[in-house]
Amino acid sequence: MNLRDVLVHLDSSPRCRSRLDLAVSIAATDGARLVGLFAEVAPPQQVGVVASWPSADYAAAAAASRELFAEATSVLGAAAVWIDANRGSEMEVTGRVVDFSRLSDLVILGQPPEERGRTPTDLPENVILSCGRPVLMVPHSGTWTTIGERPLFAWTNGRAAARALSDSLALVRADADALIVEGAPRGAPPDEMIAPLVAHLATHGVRALHRVVVIEEVRLMDTLLNQAADHSADLMAVGAFEHAGFPYVGRGSGTRWLLRHMTVPILFSH
């Protein structure tokens, strides 16, 4: 299924241009509309006891964002739309991003900041949990202008993993080389659904290998990133906030760990 409406979160962070360039590439590939949503935390402008909105700092940041977006999306023409969330508190910013995300085929966010800044640190987690749409997280490090040639599917026989795999196919290139990584307890019997899964991916033109990794307490997510590095993966598809098949990973803890330590773009579905 081709994407028709893509949303990318914009802010004043140094890494914003990197995820914007990736969003432009994705939108251009599918002929999709790209919505750039400028949303960051800012206090109102205070003059004595009177507060006004927007503050001069926020207005300047918004103007800079609009200019950056116009420059980066010139190849898209009228299919690029910049929107100002026009909110100041963390709760208001998060709610606005969630609202717009629900109206998109794909949401693109940046990895959560290590320190509190102009973007709420829990924005990605709240958007993943609340928007009902697939969310592509772009890491702080690396340059990602194209993705989907070497995907990694984190597989369990559960709802969220199946949703993530299906959602990610819109980003996976034709004739891609994929790796299915399945976590299983030591000595567990083979999953009889893997062969049908490989066959399903083949109908989409995706060649897939399957690899089982033994679950060792909380090392599963670290193992996934190691597998991604070994595969030279440019995309991971992960079911978020679900531990089906991963008995040692509490609900949500693996997702939060990946959000902190991710090294490749990850598509999360919930």
Buried (B, 14 or more C-beta within 10 A) or exposed (E): EEBBBBBBBBBBBEBBBBBBBBBBBBBBBBEBBBBBBBBBBBEBBEEEEEEEEBBEEBBEBBEEBBEBBEEBBEEBEEBBBBBBBBBBEBEBBBBBBBEBBBEBBBBBBBBBBEEEEBBBBBBBBBBBBBBEBBBBBBBBEEEBEEBBBBBBBBBBBBEBBBBBBBBBBBBBBEEBBBBBBBBBEEEEEEBEEBEEBBEBBEEEEBEBEBEBBEBEEEBBBEBBBBBBEEBEBBBBBBBBBBBBBBEBBEEBBBBBBBBEEBBBBBBBBB
